[in-house]
Amino acid sequence: MTDETRASDAEREQAVARLREASAEGRLTLDELASRTDAAYAARTHGELVRVTSDLPEAGRPASAATRTRFAAGLFAPATLDLRRRAASEVTVLALFAPVHVVVPAGADVELDVLGLFAPVRETGGEDAPAGGAQRIRVRGLALFAPVVVRHARS
């Protein structure tokens, strides 16, 4: 298909659906959504449709493959979140009367931002300095009467 191939109604609707998703994700303002939606409905060719969505990531895919938020909650029972096989750049934890353990890949650069009230918050096994370009994981949340422990897996 070339940029001059005529666009179908279904293709125009797909482009508008992607624009709506982008607006819901906070990537487009309401004004941008309105103007791009008008342009998508007025598009006659594939090239015109591509231009209204070309600066957006693919649908359902974060702009960065590593951009993902995970949640872990220890509410009266311990919880463990293992990130060795799950991509994540942010983790939100809640430890309420039960510990939360987060296992990160070896060499990950961890930013620990957890408020501990009557509870320890610590990182273990990360004595080696992360290599350049290491995965960065931000762990944030609240520990109330229970610890939050971030442990680096051994390589």
N, C-alpha and C positions, 0 to 999 in steps of 0.2 A: 504494500500500500504506500502510495506517495502522499506528500502533503497536499496535493491537488485533488486527491480522491474525494468524492462527495461524502459528507458525513450523514449518517442515518439519524432518525429521531431517537433510537435507543442509545446511540453513542453520545448524543447531546445530553440525554438524561443521565448517563453514566458520569459525564463530566460535571454536571450540576450536582449530582450526589457527592462526588469527590470534593467539590467546593464547599458543600454544606458540612462535610466531615472536617475539612480544614478549618472552617469557622468555629465549629464546636471544639476543636483542639486548641483554639486560640491563635491559629496561624494567619487568619484573615479577620479584618474588622468587618462590621456589618456593612459599611459603605463599600469596601472591596468586594464583599460577597455579592452585593446587589449589582455592582457594575460588571463583575465577571460573569454572574449568572445571565445578565442581559446579553453579554458578548457570546456566551456559550449557546444560548437559544438562537442568536442571530447567525451563528457560524454555519457556513455552507460547506467548508472543507475540513479535512483532518488537521491540516496545518493551523487553521484558526482555532480549533479545539485544543490542540497541543499548547498553543500560546497562552491560553487562560489557565492552564494547570502546570505549566513547565517548571515553575519554581517551587512546587510542592512535592514532598516525598510520596512514594507510592502509598496507596490506601492500605491501612492496617499495619504499616511498617513505620517504626519510629525513624526520625531523621538520621539518627545514629543507631547502628545495630546494637550497641551496648546500652542504649538508654532504655532502662526498664526499672520500674519500682516494684519491690517485693515487700511483703508485710509478714511480720512474725509476732504472735501474741502468746505470752505465757500467762494465762488467766487461771490461777489456782492449779494449773498443771504445766509442767515444763514443756518448752517448745524448742525445736531445732530447725534451722533453715540452712540447708547445704547449697552453696552457690557454685560448687565446682562444676556442675553440669547445667546450671541455669544462669543465663546472662542477667546481670543487674548492675546498674550504676548507683542506685539508691535503695536503701533498706530502711523501712520504718518499723521500729520495735516498740512493744508495750509489755513490760514485765510487771505483772501485778500479783504479788504473793507467790510467783513461780518463776524460775529462771528461764532466760532466752539465750540460746547458743546459736551463733552465726558462724558457719564455716566458710572461709573465703579461699580462693585459689592461692597457691604459693606465689609469693612475690607481688601480690596485689597491694596497691597503695590505698590504705584505709584511712578515712577521715571519720573519727569517732566523735559524735555530737549528741550524746545521750545524757539527759539530766537524771542523776541518781539521787533519790531521796531515801535514806536509810538503806542503801544498796550499793554494792561496788559495780563499777563499769570498767572493764579492762580488755586489753588486746593481748593475745599470747601468740608466740611462735613467729612473730614478724620481725625478728631481730635483724635479719638481712635487709639491707636497704633495697627498695624496689628498683628494678632495672628501668632504664629509660623506656617510655612507652608502655609501662605496666598498667594493667587494668586499675582504674580508680573507682573505689566504692565508698559512698558516703552512707554511714550508719547513723541514724538519728532517732530520737524517741524519748521514752520515759521508763525509768526503772523505779518501782515503788515497792520496798520491802523484798526485793528479789534482784539477783545480779543479771547483768547483760555481759556476756563474754563473746568476743570476736576472736576466733582461732584461725590461724593460717594453716592450711593443709600442707603436709610435706610433699615435696615434688617427687 
